[in-house]
Amino acid sequence: MLDKLNKIISGQLGSDQRKILINIGWLASERVFRMGVGFITLSWTARFLGVEQFGTLNFALAFVGLFSPLSKLASDQITFRDLVTDPGNKEKILGTAATIKFISGIVIFFVAICSILFLKQNEFLICKLVIIISGASLFSGFNVIETWFQSQVEVKYTIWAKNCIFILITILRIIFLQLEAPVEFFAWLVVTESLFNIIGFIFVFKITGNNIFAWRYDWHLAKELLRISFPLVFSTLAIVIYMKIDQVMLGQLSNQKSVGIYSAAVRLSEIWPFASTMIVRSLAPSIISAKKLSEENYYSKLQGLCNLQALLVYCIAIPMTFLATPFVVLIFGQEYSAAGIVLSIHIWSSMFLFLGYVKEIWITTEELTWFAFSFTAFGALMNIALNALLIPIYQEVGAALATVISYGLADYIICFVYPSARRFGLIMTQAMTLGLIRCGS
């Protein structure tokens, strides 16, 4: 198996092997550092707040997250692609993308506030938390700096900044816990971290010889970016719905305690994709570049990356299926023990999530953005329907089942419905069977 893994990895790295490995190393070190410290503070926070208030905070986070697709009006994937293929025009690309993101951030802020005041006008705490957390969207414009460093496979600079800010926010969180601060203070930390991250990004951008004042807005590029990205708004909306609607529907159809139990399981399930995203982000430039050289090489790299993603899922999900309950109790305490069964189910959504990251590269490179929407819209609709059916009966367990089924439908099964996606569906099949089923291209 080690030989096979080595072949998979070496097949993706090409001539930039050393640079990509260093990039992966930086991404891994950041995530491991955050996981270690985050485990402690997350555990402490969940135990301090209790199941119900922890659920209320996560409901507010999920609710604001429903409006995040509006930020995709300047798609990170499209911006990333343009920076990889045309780095000489970075000032125009970054300036245009940042402007669109600033405007969309303002829209998110006001739409989220108006929506929660309409839906939860009698629940003051939830409204207050949503208003606070939605403020983070106002700083989204400068996130394009991180996209620039990713496109240059130089993520160490933004990682330095993010880790320094993370340490500061962690210290503040510990102070709030020691002072037994109200839940609103923890919502303010979300906004504070977003603001400080932007300050850090601007600083590292400047010290690496770049200048944000050189950015310029280009109307023609904006129209092209919006033309390509606009379908991704709907696609991302569908993705966010079937990733976040479960917590929102739990809060509506059940109670905040169920949201707290489910959120604890989801938090533990969502720590694992770091291994997937750091590899995908580092290998994406070589896959995009391979498209220009050879279709055979391009699809070979996609297959190799999918193989690696599936292997990672099995290494994580199989042990977690059997160890979920003791793991939850260890992190959150006995009060959250019911999250064990939820985690053992929800963790299998990682298979479709990990392979979905690779599919995003394929969709972006092929410019099949409208095609992507049909995938995710179907999955979102199924998730809403399944949540409506299963939550009243099984509460948080029903939400976990709905998530896994809808992920599978949107990211895998429906590939075989569309002729142009069947090739990628076969790639996913070969990956999930670890090569036991080999599909010709």
C-alpha positions as a printed NumPy array, in Angstrom:
array([[  0.   ,   0.   ,   0.   ],
       [  2.882,   2.368,   0.762],
       [  4.32 ,   1.703,  -2.697],
       [  0.953,   2.441,  -4.218],
       [  0.586,   5.666,  -2.226],
       [  4.073,   6.721,  -3.278],
       [  3.227,   6.15 ,  -6.925],
       [ -0.007,   8.102,  -6.581],
       [  1.753,  11.06 ,  -5.017],
       [  4.74 ,  11.038,  -7.345],
       [  2.436,  10.894, -10.321],
       [  0.886,  14.222,  -9.336],
       [  3.933,  16.274,  -8.441],
       [  5.791,  16.525, -11.733],
       [  8.729,  18.892, -12.028],
       [  7.526,  21.118,  -9.176],
       [  7.744,  18.29 ,  -6.634],
       [  9.856,  20.084,  -4.077],
       [  7.821,  23.299,  -4.149],
       [  4.538,  21.42 ,  -3.854],
       [  5.818,  19.272,  -0.99 ],
       [  6.946,  22.385,   0.885],
       [  3.543,  23.962,   0.248],
       [  1.764,  20.868,   1.55 ],
       [  4.062,  20.905,   4.564],
       [  3.123,  24.479,   5.413],
       [ -0.59 ,  23.77 ,   4.993],
       [ -0.29 ,  20.638,   7.128],
       [  1.642,  22.388,   9.885],
       [ -0.939,  25.163,  10.036],
       [ -3.847,  22.752,  10.269],
       [ -2.172,  20.458,  12.8  ],
       [ -1.338,  23.487,  14.954],
       [ -4.912,  24.761,  14.73 ],
       [ -6.343,  21.298,  15.387],
       [ -4.248,  20.825,  18.497],
       [ -5.049,  24.2  ,  20.025],
       [ -8.571,  24.231,  18.59 ],
       [ -9.439,  20.885,  20.168],
       [ -8.682,  22.282,  23.595],
       [-10.539,  25.567,  23.186],
       [-13.486,  23.992,  21.331],
       [-13.857,  21.4  ,  24.084],
       [-13.635,  24.057,  26.763],
       [-16.111,  26.332,  24.974],
       [-18.653,  23.543,  24.389],
       [-18.439,  22.385,  27.995],
       [-18.753,  25.96 ,  29.288],
       [-21.698,  26.968,  27.104],
       [-23.565,  23.688,  27.488],
       [-25.476,  21.865,  24.768],
       [-28.25 ,  24.443,  24.312],
       [-26.144,  27.623,  24.105],
       [-23.547,  25.802,  22.007],
       [-26.404,  24.905,  19.671],
       [-27.648,  28.5  ,  19.588],
       [-24.195,  29.808,  18.639],
       [-23.806,  27.2  ,  15.907],
       [-27.303,  27.908,  14.611],
       [-26.295,  31.564,  14.172],
       [-23.059,  30.573,  12.415],
       [-24.944,  28.236,  10.072],
       [-27.611,  30.843,   9.352],
       [-25.073,  33.481,   8.322],
       [-23.261,  30.815,   6.305],
       [-26.362,  30.349,   4.156],
       [-25.694,  33.746,   2.574],
       [-21.981,  33.191,   1.907],
       [-22.55 ,  32.12 ,  -1.738],
       [-23.04 ,  35.791,  -2.62 ],
       [-19.3  ,  36.214,  -2.093],
       [-18.783,  33.816,  -5.015],
       [-19.668,  36.618,  -7.431],
       [-15.88 ,  36.8  ,  -7.622],
       [-15.208,  33.069,  -7.52 ],
       [-12.02 ,  32.07 ,  -5.705],
       [-11.574,  29.182,  -8.156],
       [-11.837,  31.43 , -11.215],
       [ -9.582,  34.062,  -9.644],
       [ -7.114,  31.305,  -8.743],
       [ -7.175,  29.961, -12.296],
       [ -6.593,  33.408, -13.803],
       [ -3.702,  34.112, -11.435],
       [ -2.095,  30.779, -12.369],
       [ -2.479,  31.288, -16.119],
       [ -1.878,  35.064, -16.235],
       [  0.199,  36.183, -13.211],
       [  1.428,  39.256, -15.095],
       [ -2.017,  40.842, -14.737],
       [ -2.306,  40.158, -11.008],
       [ -3.039,  43.818, -10.099],
       [ -6.028,  43.911, -12.428],
       [ -7.255,  40.454, -11.405],
       [ -6.88 ,  41.073,  -7.66 ],
       [ -8.339,  44.586,  -7.79 ],
       [-11.383,  43.505,  -9.753],
       [-12.053,  40.43 ,  -7.614],
       [-11.587,  42.396,  -4.37 ],
       [-14.048,  45.098,  -5.453],
       [-16.724,  42.554,  -6.297],
       [-16.151,  40.785,  -2.972],
       [-16.422,  44.04 ,  -1.011],
       [-19.787,  44.806,  -2.581],
       [-21.094,  41.269,  -2.093],
       [-19.935,  41.346,   1.55 ],
       [-22.065,  44.413,   2.218],
       [-25.048,  42.699,   0.589],
       [-24.523,  39.572,   2.735],
       [-24.419,  41.699,   5.886],
       [-27.767,  43.382,   5.274],
       [-29.572,  40.356,   3.808],
       [-28.589,  38.148,   6.768],
       [-29.78 ,  40.739,   9.277],
       [-33.103,  41.35 ,   7.53 ],
       [-33.74 ,  37.609,   7.192],
       [-33.117,  36.73 ,  10.844],
       [-35.196,  39.671,  12.08 ],
       [-38.059,  38.419,   9.916],
       [-37.765,  34.737,  10.893],
       [-36.759,  34.994,  14.558],
       [-38.094,  38.364,  15.65 ],
       [-39.116,  37.001,  19.059],
       [-35.761,  35.323,  19.804],
       [-33.501,  38.197,  20.794],
       [-30.325,  36.178,  21.476],
       [-30.32 ,  34.436,  18.095],
       [-30.95 ,  37.75 ,  16.3  ],
       [-28.136,  39.402,  18.224],
       [-25.668,  36.609,  17.414],
       [-26.527,  36.674,  13.698],
       [-26.117,  40.46 ,  13.523],
       [-22.688,  40.228,  15.165],
       [-21.389,  37.276,  13.123],
       [-22.591,  38.685,   9.795],
       [-20.197,  41.599,  10.338],
       [-17.342,  39.306,   9.293],
       [-18.608,  39.454,   5.694],
       [-17.618,  43.124,   5.476],
       [-13.926,  42.177,   5.373],
       [-14.098,  39.53 ,   2.636],
       [-12.551,  41.643,  -0.135],
       [ -8.947,  41.257,   0.952],
       [ -9.241,  37.452,   1.053],
       [ -8.06 ,  37.55 ,  -2.569],
       [ -4.545,  38.026,  -1.151],
       [ -4.66 ,  34.464,   0.14 ],
       [ -5.767,  33.29 ,  -3.309],
       [ -2.723,  35.023,  -4.814],
       [ -0.277,  33.204,  -2.539],
       [ -2.069,  29.891,  -3.2  ],
       [ -1.718,  30.421,  -6.951],
       [  2.027,  30.933,  -6.499],
       [  2.322,  27.872,  -4.216],
       [  3.651,  30.208,  -1.5  ],
       [  1.09 ,  29.753,   1.261],
       [  3.683,  30.032,   4.033],
       [  3.233,  33.814,   4.131],
       [ -0.504,  33.781,   4.792],
       [ -0.031,  30.869,   7.19 ],
       [  2.381,  32.964,   9.257],
       [ -0.227,  35.709,   9.447],
       [ -3.155,  33.399,  10.174],
       [ -1.314,  31.502,  12.893],
       [ -0.316,  34.703,  14.687],
       [ -3.926,  35.888,  14.598],
       [ -5.147,  32.455,  15.675],
       [ -2.898,  32.578,  18.743],
       [ -4.229,  36.03 ,  19.634],
       [ -7.862,  34.949,  19.196],
       [ -7.204,  31.809,  21.251],
       [ -5.815,  33.924,  24.089],
       [ -8.918,  36.12 ,  23.949],
       [-11.147,  33.032,  23.942],
       [ -9.394,  31.662,  27.027],
       [ -9.792,  35.024,  28.771],
       [-13.525,  35.005,  27.964],
       [-13.829,  31.457,  29.295],
       [-12.004,  32.365,  32.488],
       [-14.258,  35.398,  32.954],
       [-17.336,  33.252,  32.143],
       [-18.323,  35.739,  29.458],
       [-21.754,  35.541,  27.789],
       [-22.152,  33.77 ,  24.452],
       [-22.186,  37.08 ,  22.548],
       [-18.485,  37.53 ,  23.273],
       [-17.705,  34.322,  21.39 ],
       [-19.644,  35.641,  18.402],
       [-17.538,  38.815,  18.475],
       [-14.426,  36.631,  18.208],
       [-15.587,  35.508,  14.744],
       [-15.654,  39.109,  13.526],
       [-12.398,  40.003,  15.274],
       [-10.554,  37.074,  13.71 ],
       [-11.776,  38.03 ,  10.224],
       [-10.643,  41.634,  10.675],
       [ -7.227,  40.705,  12.065],
       [ -6.677,  38.121,   9.309],
       [ -7.177,  40.825,   6.689],
       [ -4.685,  43.1  ,   8.448],
       [ -2.216,  40.202,   8.496],
       [ -2.771,  39.428,   4.797],
       [ -2.135,  43.045,   3.825],
       [  1.064,  43.061,   5.895],
       [  2.56 ,  39.897,   4.34 ],
       [  1.473,  41.044,   0.874],
       [  3.436,  44.249,   1.396],
       [  6.599,  42.677,   2.86 ],
       [  6.821,  40.264,  -0.088],
       [  7.189,  43.195,  -2.476],
       [  3.554,  43.603,  -3.481],
       [  1.373,  46.679,  -3.206],
       [ -2.398,  46.72 ,  -2.794],
       [ -2.45 ,  50.335,  -4.007],
       [ -1.364,  49.028,  -7.417],
       [ -4.61 ,  47.078,  -7.703],
       [ -7.013,  48.392, -10.279],
       [-10.589,  47.652, -11.186],
       [-11.263,  46.62 , -14.758],
       [-14.861,  46.751, -15.932],
       [-14.365,  44.326, -18.824],
       [-12.642,  41.788, -16.566],
       [-15.413,  42.255, -13.991],
       [-18.067,  41.432, -16.587],
       [-16.141,  38.336, -17.66 ],
       [-15.559,  37.287, -14.047],
       [-19.235,  37.759, -13.235],
       [-20.269,  35.897, -16.392],
       [-18.217,  32.845, -15.466],
       [-18.777,  33.09 , -11.711],
       [-22.512,  33.824, -11.719],
       [-23.524,  30.185, -12.182],
       [-21.157,  29.309,  -9.319],
       [-23.228,  31.531,  -7.023],
       [-26.189,  29.209,  -7.505],
       [-23.96 ,  26.159,  -7.379],
       [-22.354,  27.348,  -4.146],
       [-25.77 ,  28.267,  -2.755],
       [-26.864,  24.699,  -3.365],
       [-23.657,  23.41 ,  -1.741],
       [-24.123,  25.645,   1.302],
       [-27.768,  24.614,   1.616],
       [-26.95 ,  20.946,   1.831],
       [-23.984,  21.665,   4.118],
       [-25.64 ,  24.177,   6.47 ],
       [-29.39 ,  23.764,   6.139],
       [-29.323,  20.72 ,   8.425],
       [-28.422,  22.834,  11.472],
       [-30.939,  25.523,  10.534],
       [-33.717,  22.969,   9.983],
       [-32.823,  21.217,  13.241],
       [-33.318,  24.519,  15.021],
       [-36.686,  24.962,  13.31 ],
       [-38.037,  21.384,  13.43 ],
       [-36.474,  20.206,  16.692],
       [-34.708,  22.383,  19.283],
       [-31.397,  24.088,  20.058],
       [-30.262,  21.097,  22.132],
       [-30.433,  18.903,  19.023],
       [-28.467,  21.573,  17.17 ],
       [-25.831,  21.463,  19.917],
       [-25.493,  17.664,  19.736],
       [-25.378,  17.687,  15.946],
       [-22.941,  20.607,  15.838],
       [-20.535,  18.782,  18.149],
       [-20.496,  15.797,  15.785],
       [-20.135,  17.982,  12.703],
       [-17.25 ,  19.931,  14.257],
       [-15.348,  16.672,  14.755],
       [-16.268,  15.434,  11.282],
       [-15.16 ,  18.678,   9.633],
       [-11.646,  18.716,  11.089],
       [-10.529,  15.932,   8.752],
       [-10.94 ,  17.615,   5.339],
       [ -7.804,  19.655,   6.058],
       [ -5.73 ,  16.755,   4.722],
       [ -7.806,  16.78 ,   1.549],
       [ -7.844,  20.518,   0.933],
       [ -4.129,  21.049,   1.546],
       [ -3.269,  18.4  ,  -1.061],
       [ -5.852,  19.624,  -3.583],
       [ -4.78 ,  23.266,  -3.252],
       [ -1.13 ,  22.368,  -3.708],
       [ -1.675,  20.059,  -6.697],
       [ -4.333,  22.178,  -8.445],
       [ -1.823,  24.353, -10.359],
       [ -0.103,  21.304, -11.876],
       [ -3.457,  19.789, -12.895],
       [ -4.646,  23.041, -14.484],
       [ -1.334,  23.361, -16.344],
       [ -1.531,  19.728, -17.525],
       [ -4.767,  20.527, -19.37 ],
       [ -2.773,  22.696, -21.798],
       [ -0.275,  19.935, -22.507],
       [ -2.235,  16.712, -22.786],
       [ -5.748,  15.448, -22.079],
       [ -4.305,  12.063, -21.15 ],
       [ -1.903,  13.59 , -18.635],
       [ -4.656,  15.855, -17.307],
       [ -7.067,  12.993, -16.607],
       [ -4.267,  10.829, -15.26 ],
       [ -3.509,  13.493, -12.662],
       [ -7.204,  13.792, -11.781],
       [ -7.422,  10.013, -11.311],
       [ -4.314,   9.944,  -9.144],
       [ -5.589,  12.735,  -6.928],
       [ -9.001,  11.053,  -6.551],
       [ -7.267,   7.793,  -5.626],
       [ -5.355,   9.548,  -2.88 ],
       [ -8.488,  11.308,  -1.62 ],
       [-10.434,   8.047,  -1.326],
       [ -7.563,   6.364,   0.508],
       [ -7.499,   9.222,   3.015],
       [-11.23 ,   8.856,   3.653],
       [-10.951,   5.145,   4.445],
       [ -8.04 ,   5.794,   6.812],
       [-10.178,   8.309,   8.702],
       [-13.756,   7.007,   8.452],
       [-13.267,   3.326,   9.294],
       [-11.658,   3.905,  12.724],
       [-14.032,   6.791,  13.465],
       [-17.074,   4.605,  12.777],
       [-16.18 ,   2.414,  15.753],
       [-14.551,   4.995,  18.041],
       [-16.948,   7.917,  17.569],
       [-18.705,   7.839,  20.958],
       [-15.603,   7.616,  23.178],
       [-13.963,  10.254,  20.992],
       [-16.913,  12.638,  21.456],
       [-17.03 ,  12.061,  25.221],
       [-13.284,  12.642,  25.474],
       [-13.524,  15.993,  23.69 ],
       [-16.89 ,  17.392,  24.811],
       [-17.873,  15.416,  27.889],
       [-20.658,  12.997,  28.752],
       [-23.318,  15.65 ,  28.107],
       [-22.574,  15.319,  24.375],
       [-22.401,  11.491,  24.21 ],
       [-25.42 ,  11.347,  21.881],
       [-23.228,  12.962,  19.215],
       [-21.279,   9.692,  18.858],
       [-23.807,   7.95 ,  16.614],
       [-24.191,  11.163,  14.609],
       [-20.433,  11.357,  14.029],
       [-20.176,   7.686,  13.005],
       [-22.703,   8.384,  10.23 ],
       [-21.705,  11.906,   9.227],
       [-18.014,  11.015,   8.8  ],
       [-18.862,   9.019,   5.648],
       [-19.97 ,  12.192,   3.893],
       [-16.214,  12.88 ,   3.709],
       [-15.927,  10.464,   0.779],
       [-18.088,  12.632,  -1.451],
       [-16.706,  15.839,   0.052],
       [-13.064,  14.898,  -0.596],
       [-13.748,  13.753,  -4.155],
       [-15.912,  16.838,  -4.637],
       [-12.859,  19.04 ,  -4.066],
       [-11.192,  17.367,  -7.043],
       [-14.368,  17.68 ,  -9.084],
       [-14.269,  21.447,  -8.466],
       [-10.898,  21.588, -10.25 ],
       [-12.335,  19.618, -13.174],
       [-15.461,  21.8  , -13.395],
       [-13.47 ,  25.04 , -13.185],
       [-10.877,  23.944, -15.737],
       [-13.575,  22.764, -18.152],
       [-15.671,  25.915, -17.445],
       [-18.756,  23.787, -16.778],
       [-20.14 ,  26.137, -14.139],
       [-23.795,  25.871, -15.206],
       [-23.361,  22.125, -15.298],
       [-22.124,  22.23 , -11.684],
       [-25.314,  23.928, -10.602],
       [-27.499,  21.032, -11.753],
       [-25.435,  18.653,  -9.617],
       [-25.618,  20.654,  -6.44 ],
       [-29.158,  21.978,  -6.843],
       [-30.47 ,  18.429,  -6.954],
       [-28.437,  17.525,  -3.868],
       [-29.679,  20.594,  -2.005],
       [-33.311,  19.858,  -2.814],
       [-32.863,  16.252,  -1.725],
       [-31.22 ,  17.361,   1.517],
       [-34.086,  19.703,   2.341],
       [-36.626,  16.968,   1.583],
       [-34.721,  14.315,   3.545],
       [-34.211,  16.642,   6.506],
       [-37.911,  17.49 ,   6.52 ],
       [-38.712,  13.771,   6.491],
       [-36.076,  12.448,   8.911],
       [-35.53 ,  15.216,  11.492],
       [-39.033,  15.011,  13.049],
       [-38.488,  11.258,  13.538],
       [-34.771,  10.872,  14.274],
       [-33.715,  14.459,  15.149],
       [-29.927,  14.894,  14.817],
       [-29.391,  11.329,  13.532],
       [-31.868,  12.023,  10.738],
       [-29.935,  15.139,   9.784],
       [-26.724,  13.097,   9.531],
       [-28.387,  10.491,   7.312],
       [-29.821,  13.228,   5.093],
       [-26.362,  14.768,   4.696],
       [-24.634,  11.549,   3.61 ],
       [-27.373,  10.581,   1.149],
       [-27.616,  14.035,  -0.433],
       [-23.815,  14.322,  -0.744],
       [-23.727,  10.988,  -2.534],
       [-26.494,  11.981,  -4.913],
       [-25.051,  15.4  ,  -5.751],
       [-21.38 ,  14.499,  -6.034],
       [-21.461,  10.97 ,  -7.425],
       [-24.689,   9.301,  -8.57 ],
       [-25.873,  12.179, -10.732],
       [-22.57 ,  12.13 , -12.667],
       [-23.907,   9.129, -14.563],
       [-27.052,  10.996, -15.606],
       [-25.079,  13.524, -17.69 ],
       [-22.936,  12.171, -20.564],
       [-20.248,  14.846, -20.186],
       [-19.773,  13.938, -16.506],
       [-19.67 ,  10.161, -16.842],
       [-15.921,  10.134, -17.34 ],
       [-15.406,  11.847, -14.001],
       [-18.01 ,   9.553, -12.428],
       [-15.927,   6.573, -13.558],
       [-12.816,   8.209, -12.091],
       [-14.648,   8.485,  -8.761],
       [-15.777,   4.85 ,  -8.989],
       [-12.224,   3.628,  -9.524],
       [-11.019,   5.788,  -6.636],
       [-13.702,   4.627,  -4.177],
       [-12.987,   0.981,  -4.972],
       [ -9.223,   1.62 ,  -4.575],
       [ -8.649,   0.396,  -8.112],
       [-10.56 ,  -2.884,  -7.708],
       [-12.921,  -1.599, -10.398],
       [-10.885,  -0.109, -13.235],
       [-12.74 ,   2.115, -15.643],
       [-11.35 ,   2.897, -19.041],
       [-11.227,   6.514, -20.176]])
